[in-house]
Amino acid sequence: MQWQLVGSRNVVPRQPVAAVALCAVVLCATDVRAQFTAIRAAERVASKVPVRSAARVLPTAERYLGVPYRWGGTSPKTGFDCSGFVRYVFAKHGTRLPRTSREQASSGQRLRPVWSALRPGDLVMFAEPGRRISHVAIYAGRRRIIHASSSGGRVRYDALDTKRGKWFTRRLVAARRVSPRGASLVSDLLAQQSPESVPLLRLDPPDHAPAPD
C-alpha cells in the first residue's frame, strides 16, 4: 500500500513542455561539439523546471523483486543484469536510458556521490577500486538500494548499513537524477544523432559483493 501511495503522487502531463524544448535544442545542433554544448545548457534548463519525481519508478522496480539475475538480461522473462534492470524500469515511465552502467552515468543530472544528497529514484553507480563503473542500482530511500545483483542472485533490496551493504557504500562513485521525459531523453537523442561518437562498451560484469546472509 505504501508503494502505491508513493507512485500516485506528482502527476503531471505525460509530455512536459520542458522535454519538448530540450529535444528541439539537441535536434537543431548538427555539430557534435555544439550538441554537447546544447546538452549542458538543456540540463541547466531542466533543473529549473518542475518535473515528475523519479520516486515514481520505485513501485515499478518493486514489481520485479525476485527476478533472477542474468548477465546481459534485459527483461523479466529472461532475467536482468544491473543496467538491463534499470533501463527496463525507466522505460516503463517513458525514459530511454543507455544500455550499460557506464553509459547511464552520463544521463540526467549529476549529483554528488554521497548518500545524504540522494532522493528515492536516483541512480547510483559503483566501481571496484581502480576500475571503471561496473554496477548500477536505484536508490530506494531509507539507506536502501534496489538492483539486479549477481552476488544476490536476483532483483533485491540491500540495506546499506549491513555488512553486504557496506561493500556497495565503499564503492559508490557516481549518482544521477533522471526525470521522466527530461534531460536523459536529450542524452538519448544525442546518441541517436551521433552514434559514431558513442563507443561500444562491454556489458556490465557481475558484482563481487558478499553473498546475502
N, C-alpha and C positions, 0 to 999 in steps of 0.2 A: 504493500500500500504506500509505503514511504517513497519508493521509486516512482510510482505513478504520479504522486503529487509533485515530485521534482520535475518530471517530464512535462507536466501540464502548465508550467509557468512560462512567462516571457514569450507569449505567442504574438508574432508579428507577421506581416505579409510574406509570402513564400519567396519573393524575389525583391529584396530591398533595393531602393534607388541607388544606394551606395555601391552595390555589386555591379549594377549596370554601368555606372560611371567608371568604376575601376577597370572593368573589362574593356571599355571603349578606349581608355588610356593606353592599355597594352597593345590592343589590336592596331592602333594608329601609329605605333612606334615600330618602324620596319628595321631600323638598325639595331644590332644586338646590344651595343653599348647603350643606345637610347632606351631599349626595352628594360635593361636593368635599372637605369635611372628612373624610368617610369614606375617600376615595381616599388622602389624605395619611396617615391612620392605617394604612390597609391596606398602603401601600408600606413603612411603617416595620416592620410585622409581617413582610412578605415578605422584607425584607433580612436578617432574623434566622433565617429558616428555610432549611435546606439545600435547594437546588433543582438541577435538571439544568443543567449548564454550557451556556451559549449557544454554546460552541465546537462543539457537535454540529451546528449549522446549516452549518458550512463545507463538509463533504463534499457536502451538498445543493446549496449555492451553486455549487460547482465543476462540478457536472453540466452547468450551463448556460453554461460558458465558450464564447464564440464566438457565442452567440445574438445576432442583430442588435439594435441599438438602434432603438427606435421610440417616438416621442413618444406618450404615452398608452397604450403597450403594457403588457399585464398577464399575458402567458403566453408560453411558449417557441414556441408555434405562430405567434403574430403578431409577436413581438418584445417587448422590455421597455423602459420608461423606468426611471429610477433607483429611484423609490419603488415602482413596479409590480414590479420585480425583488425588492426587499427584502420586500415584502408577500407575494409568491408563495413565496419561500423559507421564511419563518417560518410561513406557513400549512401547509406540509408537516409542520411539527412541532406543529401544533395551536394556534398562536398567531395570533390575528387582529389585525392592525395596521391603523391608519387608512390612507387612500389616499395622501396627499401627504407629502413630507419635512417640511413644517412641522407637520403633524398628528402624524407619527411622533415628532417631537421632544418630544411630551408623553407618550409611552408609557414604561412601565418605570421604572427607577431613574436619577435624574440623576447624571451623572458630571462631574468636572472635564474641560473640553475640552483636555486635554494628553495627548500620546501615551503618556507614562510611566504614566498612570493607567488605561490601557485593557487589556482582555483580548481574546483572539480571540473573535469573535462579537458584540462590542459594535457598536452603531450609531454612526456619525459623520456629522454634518451640516455642511454648508458654505454659506457665503453670500458674495456679491460685496460689496465694501466699500460700506457704507451701505444695503444692501438686506436683504430678509428671506431666511430659509433657502430654498434652491432646489435643493439636491442632497443625497443621502444615499448612504452606502456601508456595507459591513460590514468592520470591521477584521479582518484575517486573521492578525495577529501578524507578527513579524519586520519591522515597519515597512512593511507592505503593506496595501492595501485591495482588495476585490473589489467591483465595481459595474457597473451598466449605464451606460455613458458615451457621450454623443452625440459628443464630440470624439474618443473612441476607436473609435466606430462599432459597439461590441458589448459584451457582458459580458466583462470582462477584469480581470486583476490590474494594479495600478500600484504600483510601489515608491516610497516617499515620498522617498527620497534622490536620485531622478533630477530632471532639470530639470522634467519634467512633474509628477512627484510633489510637488515643492516648491510648485507652483501650488495644489494642494489643501491642503498643510500650512499655507500662509499664510491660508487661508480657513476653517479649522476653527473653528466657533463653538459647537458643542454635541455632546454624546455621551450615549448612553443604554444601559443594560444591560437587555435584555429577556429574561426567563427563560420558557421554555415553561410555559403554564398559570399564569403568575404575575401580577404587577401589570398587565401590558399587557392581559390579559384583562379585568381590572376596569375599566380605562380604556375598553375597547371596549364593555363593558356599560353604562357611564355614557353613552356616546354614543348607544347604542340607547334608553336610558331617556329621554334629553332631547335629541332630535335638533334641536330648535329652538335649543338653546344652542351648537351647533357650527356655525360659519359655513361656507358653501360656499366652498372655496378652489379657485383655478385649479390645473391640473396643473403639475408642475414643468417649468420651461423647460430647454432644452438647456444643458449646461455649456460654458464657453468656455476650457477648459484647452488648452495647446499640444498639437498632434497628436503621436501617438507617433512616435518616431524610426524 
